[in-house]
Amino acid sequence: MRLLLVVLILVTFTLPALAKQESSSPLPVASKEPIEISAAKSLEWDRKNHTYTAKKSALAKRGLFQIAADRLVAKYHGAKGATDIYELDAEESVVIQNPPYTAYGDHAVYDVATGHALLTGQNLKIMTETESLTAKDSVEFFAQENRLTATGDAVAVKSPDTLKADVMNAYFQKDAQGKLAMHKVTASGHVVIQTAKETVYGDKGTYDIPAQKAVLTGKVKIYQDRNWLEGTRAEVDMKTGISQLFAEGSPATEGRVKGVFYPKAQTPAPEAPATP
């Protein structure tokens, strides 16, 4: 039987997650709903250190949002009572769910005062039914800015297109139906966009998700098979498959737009059959 603790929060307490469709923020808004903390092995209330610790298959839930881990530690201010939780630490096999998003990592820390959440560890990833985002170093959530940051070889996939960069920032806003959705991604450092027809390289990039258009700047190159083009700015339209390349700034310093095109290899004509 799972051990269970229901904490009735009398002050603001929000937990980190990805976009909640009914909310105006990618993190759940403050609520008067109770927070349910449960565990398969034990649930410890340490009054001296002002913590609740749940061990083995630990789970914290509020409404549709939940965070699961091998170990959960909820910290509270002792002077303000046992319900004034200011931080939640999740350790090992961390899974954060807030439909339609699910995030995975080894360690998560959420600071209630700043609205900042940090997810670290191996195999960091965020999944929806149609999209995925992975990173090697960290995934951070900024509630007040409606922003998510993935650091370290970040890779975003929305089949058949892929966006890669050292650092990515995803921004959320309400769509035409009033539901919160990711609307823009900015990328910096070794930016690569791969589509079904081409691969584009640049130093910085911005991807407009509703319009399905991307802009890359810096040292930009577009490859289509062996053919390639280079410039300082590229505009890629994922819908039409049309890419445009520009040379901005002074030609003496920025260079000219250039393309190299190889003719298709021609199949040798079959030899005429020998006459009898």
C-alpha positions, 0 to 999 in steps of 0.5 A, a space after each residue: 500500500 502506498 503511503 500518502 500525504 495530502 498537504 493543503 497549501 494556504 500560500 502560492 505553490 506551483 510546480 514546474 511543467 511544460 505547457 498547460 493548455 488551459 493556462 496562460 503560462 507553460 507552468 501551472 498557475 497558483 492554485 488552492 487545490 491540495 498537493 498530494 504526495 505519495 510513495 511506495 516505501 516511506 514518507 518522512 516528515 522532518 520537523 527539524 529540517 523542515 522537509 517532507 521526503 517521499 521514497 520509492 516511486 514517489 509522486 507529487 500531484 496537483 490537478 492534471 500536473 504530476 511529478 514522479 521520481 525515486 525520491 522527492 523532497 519538499 522543503 518548507 519555511 518552518 516559521 510560516 507553518 508546514 504548508 509553506 513549501 518553497 522548493 521541491 527536489 526530485 531525484 532519479 528517474 524524474 518524469 514531469 507530466 502536464 498534458 500534452 507534455 511529458 519531460 524526463 531527467 535524473 534531477 529536478 529542482 523548482 524554486 517557488 519564489 522565482 518560478 524557475 525549474 531546472 531539469 538535469 541528468 542523462 537522456 533529457 527529453 520533452 515529448 508530445 504526440 508530434 514533437 520532441 526536444 532533447 538536450 545534454 546539459 539541462 532544460 530550464 523552465 521560466 514561468 514568468 517569461 513563458 520560456 523553456 531553455 534547452 542547453 547542450 546539443 539541443 535537438 528539436 524534432 517535428 517530423 520530418 524536420 529537425 532543428 539542432 543547436 548548442 542552446 535553444 529557447 522555446 516561447 509559448 503563447 495562446 493560439 487561435 483557439 485560446 490554448 497555450 502552444 509553442 509559437 517560436 524557437 530561437 537557437 544559437 551556436 552551431 545551428 542546423 536545420 534538416 528538412 526532407 530536401 536540404 540541410 541549412 547551417 548557421 550561427 543563429 536562428 529563429 523558427 516561427 512554428 505557426 508559419 513554419 518559417 525559419 531564418 538563419 544568420 551568420 555564416 550560412 550554408 545550404 546543402 542539397 545533395 552535393 550542391 551548396 550555397 553560402 551567404 549571411 542570411 537564409 530564409 527557409 519556408 518549410 511549407 513550400 520548400 523554398 529557401 532564399 539566401 542573402 548577403 547582408 552588410 558590406 561585400 568587402 567584409 561579409 562576402 557575396 552570395 555564392 552557389 556551387 552546383 554539380 551536374 547530375 551524373 549521366 547514365 551511359 547509353 546502353 551499347 547497341 546489340 551486335 548484328 548477327 
